[in-house]
Amino acid sequence: MTIRLVVEIVSFCTGIAGFTIASRLVDRMFDEIRRSNDRRWNYSDLGHWARKDYFVVSEYRRLYPHGKLYVRWRVSLLLGVAAFAIVAVCLMT
C-alpha cells in the first residue's frame, strides 16, 4: 500500500464520519427546537435536505444564540468537506 492510498482511505473515512456527525447534530438541534417550541413546530424529522437543514440550524441559532451544537455542527461539516477535498486531490494526482 502506498502512502497516497492510505491517505485516501483515512480521508474518506474521516469525511464520512464528519458528515454523519453533522447529520446527527442536526437531529439533536431538531429535538431541542421541538422541545422548546411545541405549538408551531410541525416539521417531520424524517429525511434531510439542504433547505430543511438550513431552517433547523437558523431556528436553533435564533432560540439558542450561544448554543454549542451549532459550533460542533460547523466543525464537523468543515472536517467532512476538508477530508473529501483531500480525497479529491489524491485522486487527481
C-alpha positions in Angstrom: 0.0 0.0 0.0 1.3 3.4 -0.9 1.2 6.4 1.3 -1.3 8.0 -1.1 -3.7 5.2 -0.8 -3.5 5.2 3.0 -4.2 9.0 3.0 -7.2 8.5 0.6 -8.7 5.8 2.8 -8.2 7.7 6.0 -9.5 10.9 4.5 -12.6 9.1 3.1 -13.4 7.6 6.4 -12.9 10.9 8.2 -15.2 12.7 5.7 -17.9 10.1 6.1 -17.6 10.4 9.9 -17.7 14.2 9.7 -20.9 14.2 7.6 -22.5 11.6 9.8 -21.8 13.5 12.9 -23.2 16.7 11.3 -26.4 14.8 10.4 -26.8 13.6 14.0 -26.2 17.1 15.3 -28.9 18.5 13.1 -31.2 15.8 14.6 -30.3 17.0 18.1 -31.0 20.6 17.1 -34.3 19.5 15.7 -35.2 17.8 19.1 -34.1 20.9 21.0 -36.3 23.1 18.9 -39.2 20.7 19.1 -38.8 20.6 22.9 -38.8 24.3 23.3 -41.3 25.2 20.7 -44.2 22.8 20.8 -47.0 24.9 19.4 -46.0 25.8 15.9 -43.3 23.2 15.1 -44.8 20.9 12.5 -41.8 19.7 10.6 -41.2 16.0 10.2 -37.9 14.7 11.5 -37.6 12.2 8.6 -35.2 13.0 5.8 -32.6 15.7 5.4 -32.3 18.2 2.6 -30.4 21.5 2.4 -33.4 23.8 2.9 -34.7 21.9 5.9 -31.3 21.7 7.5 -30.7 25.4 6.9 -34.1 26.2 8.5 -33.4 23.9 11.5 -29.9 25.5 12.1 -31.2 29.1 11.7 -34.1 28.3 14.1 -31.7 26.8 16.6 -29.4 29.9 16.4 -32.5 32.1 17.0 -33.6 30.1 20.1 -30.1 29.4 21.4 -27.7 32.2 20.4 -24.8 30.7 22.5 -25.7 27.0 21.7 -22.8 24.6 21.3 -24.5 22.3 18.9 -24.1 24.9 16.2 -20.4 25.2 16.7 -20.0 21.4 16.7 -22.1 21.2 13.5 -19.9 23.7 11.7 -16.7 21.9 12.8 -18.0 18.5 11.7 -19.1 19.9 8.3 -15.7 21.6 7.8 -14.0 18.3 8.7 -16.1 16.4 6.2 -15.5 18.9 3.4 -11.8 19.1 4.1 -11.4 15.4 4.1 -13.2 14.9 0.8 -11.1 17.7 -0.7 -8.0 15.7 0.3 -9.6 12.6 -1.3 -10.3 14.6 -4.5 -6.7 16.0 -4.6 -5.3 12.5 -4.1 -7.5 11.1 -6.9 -6.4 13.9 -9.3 -2.7 13.3 -8.9 
